[in-house]
Amino acid sequence: MNGYWINSYSEITITRDFGSCNICKNVAISKKVAKSMLAMAMISQLMPYYGGAIIDEEWQNTNSKYVIVKIRGTIHIDDFFSKYHFLAFHTAEQRNNFLKYNEQLVKDYLMID
């Protein structure tokens, strides 16, 4: 198994000839995917500062959720009622501030170069 993994210092590290094993599930095929994995973990830690993650029950109601998505390789903001997105916020202001202060993290998560 060859690929990239996130070490204990949160650095993306390449591995070669790791062998095939069941405990190696944290090895990504590319650096781009590993960066997305790390970004997702970091975003999950930041979400409480931006109103908290939208929970499953909230996706069932008809209130708008304000999202950041990738369309044709670029970042777009939108709002949805029930279509799940990881980068979803309770208000447009929370979404816009998150993007303003964490744009590179969003690009890494969405795998935008």
Secondary structure as UniProt FT lines:
FT   STRAND          3..6
FT   TURN            8..9
FT   STRAND          12..15
FT   TURN            22..23
FT   TURN            25..26
FT   HELIX           31..46
FT   HELIX           47..50
FT   HELIX           56..60
FT   STRAND          65..71
FT   TURN            72..73
FT   STRAND          74..80
FT   STRAND          88..89
FT   HELIX           92..101
FT   HELIX           103..109
FT   TURN            110..111
//
